[in-house]
Amino acid sequence: MPTLGVEFLGFKMKNPFILASAPPANTIEMIERAFEQGWGGAVTKTIPLEKVPVHDVSPRIHSIGFPGFEADARKVYAFGNIELVSQKHADYWMAGITQLRKNWPDRFVMASIMADGGAQGDWVELAQRSEQAGALAVELNFSCPHGGMPPHAVGAAIGQDPVIAARIVRWVREAVKIPVLVKLTAAVSDLRQLGRVLIDAGADGFCTINSFPVLLGVDLQTHSPMPSVHGKGNLGGYTGRALKPIALRATSEIAPLGKPVSGCGGLTTWEDAAEFVLLGATSLQVCSAVMLEGYGIITDLCDGLMGYLEEQGADSLADLRGKALANIVPHARLEYERRMVSTIDLATCTRCGKCAISCRDAGYQAINEAADRTPAVDPRKCDGCGLCTQVCPVWDCMKLEPATATT
Ligand SMILES: Cc1cc2nc3c(=O)[nH]c(=O)nc-3n(C[C@H](O)[C@H](O)[C@H](O)COP(=O)(O)O)c2cc1C
């Protein structure tokens, strides 16, 4: 029987799934309820010092639906939020961390902390108090897009400045013995370079990634950005399914640096989890999927991932970790010679015409329609770009097949 157990930053976790520092980890009571349902760990909502006032606006969460379901909250494709760090301060969290460690010694508990970029004493105090409280690691929040505690320039403003970020890592690394993890923003030009700088400064691992800075939308009647706070708005943090490709890219860039990585961003299903592992993640953090479906998703995440291990003949996630990395190669090393052409399964084709329209106006004019709209691919014209297979609404109706000698 394979195991979902992983060793992360020296701690043996029963499964890799951790509540991200976010609304699902807003209080100790909530984290304990998640642990009861089987979550392997939690990162506290980012902890501010007592002296820092946290004034959240209302509303602060908005969403984008799947196309065609824009107004349907159950079909959320992405959230955009302008929420700040925890409204509860260090005193609450430190007592809570101690309680969590006592009641749940087999769960990974990490303190997410944030202070002003220049405030060495505040970073050191937060890290040392977290360590004394029993936190197994600290996660430095260098990545909230809207600044975690206005009017300070914090969050992503730190993660986008290697000099400031490295200086803070050094302060914290020297102040505590527990591992120091850096939660990154993908809104930087070169994550690999930043990662190397932070490793040199003493970072023990990374979380890839926090939410991505976006402007979620504009209300056409009021001209207000969304979420609209009485007519005004601010850049928000993009999360949920839409974030996954950005998070996978970040994970694939940071994992080869050799430090443990906690994959985060858009993880919704066990398949997503497996993708992060194949790109080198050891633990996995989740926020938006819990915001949508609740803590109970942990059962499907674990069952699905276990089934995948069995199917792959793997004993543990360590057997699969990073397996996809070697397949990410420079474009110049991709295979240019083997040509593919589109094929259509006329038995399942609905004659909707989508493939022909896309090929005509954005492809190679290789799909002709008969009078009854039955499509046919001209293999000599088809360039194998794959567009038609992606716009076809019928699963597996259109496929790319190797071109034959006659095509
Ligand atoms: C409403 C909201 C508040 C968040 N607050 C924090 C926070 O306080 N600290 C932090 O590091 N990340 C925060 N995050 C980011 C999440 O921890 C996570 O990195 C991000 O949502 C991507 O994961 P997901 O796609 O699973 O949601 C927040 C996310 C949301 C949606």
The ligand as a Tripos MOL2 file, in Angstrom:
@<TRIPOS>MOLECULE
LIG
   31    33     1     0     0
SMALL
NO_CHARGES

@<TRIPOS>ATOM
      1 C1         -9.2930   36.3060    0.5130 C.3       1 LIG1
      2 C2         -7.8610   35.8430    0.5280 C.ar      1 LIG1
      3 C3         -6.9910   36.2560    1.5430 C.ar      1 LIG1
      4 C4         -5.6770   35.8410    1.5430 C.ar      1 LIG1
      5 N1         -4.8550   36.2300    2.5720 N.ar      1 LIG1
      6 C5         -3.5560   35.8250    2.5910 C.ar      1 LIG1
      7 C6         -2.7170   36.1500    3.6770 C.ar      1 LIG1
      8 O1         -3.1180   36.7610    4.6500 O.2       1 LIG1
      9 N2         -1.4160   35.7370    3.6100 N.ar      1 LIG1
     10 C7         -0.9240   35.0180    2.5500 C.ar      1 LIG1
     11 O2          0.2510   34.6660    2.5480 O.2       1 LIG1
     12 N3         -1.7160   34.6820    1.5290 N.ar      1 LIG1
     13 C8         -3.0230   35.0580    1.5220 C.ar      1 LIG1
     14 N4         -3.8410   34.6480    0.4970 N.ar      1 LIG1
     15 C9         -3.2690   33.8670   -0.6150 C.3       1 LIG1
     16 C10        -3.4330   32.3650   -0.3990 C.3       1 LIG1
     17 O3         -2.7400   31.9210    0.7270 O.3       1 LIG1
     18 C11        -2.9320   31.5940   -1.6170 C.3       1 LIG1
     19 O4         -1.5570   31.8460   -1.7870 O.3       1 LIG1
     20 C12        -3.6540   31.9930   -2.8910 C.3       1 LIG1
     21 O5         -5.0210   32.1340   -2.6200 O.3       1 LIG1
     22 C13        -3.4570   30.9800   -4.0090 C.3       1 LIG1
     23 O6         -3.9860   29.7320   -3.6760 O.3       1 LIG1
     24 P1         -5.4500   29.2460   -4.1790 P.3       1 LIG1
     25 O7         -5.4990   29.4000   -5.6620 O.co2     1 LIG1
     26 O8         -5.5630   27.8370   -3.6920 O.co2     1 LIG1
     27 O9         -6.4380   30.1410   -3.5350 O.co2     1 LIG1
     28 C14        -5.1840   35.0290    0.5030 C.ar      1 LIG1
     29 C15        -6.0420   34.5930   -0.4990 C.ar      1 LIG1
     30 C16        -7.3800   34.9840   -0.4940 C.ar      1 LIG1
     31 C17        -8.2910   34.4850   -1.5640 C.3       1 LIG1
@<TRIPOS>BOND
     1     1     2 1
     2     2     3 ar
     3     2    30 ar
     4     3     4 ar
     5     4     5 ar
     6     4    28 ar
     7     5     6 ar
     8     6     7 ar
     9     6    13 1
    10     7     8 2
    11     7     9 ar
    12     9    10 ar
    13    10    11 2
    14    10    12 ar
    15    12    13 ar
    16    13    14 ar
    17    14    15 1
    18    14    28 ar
    19    15    16 1
    20    16    17 1
    21    16    18 1
    22    18    19 1
    23    18    20 1
    24    20    21 1
    25    20    22 1
    26    22    23 1
    27    23    24 1
    28    24    25 2
    29    24    26 1
    30    24    27 1
    31    28    29 ar
    32    29    30 ar
    33    30    31 1
@<TRIPOS>SUBSTRUCTURE
     1 LIG1         1 GROUP 0 **** ****
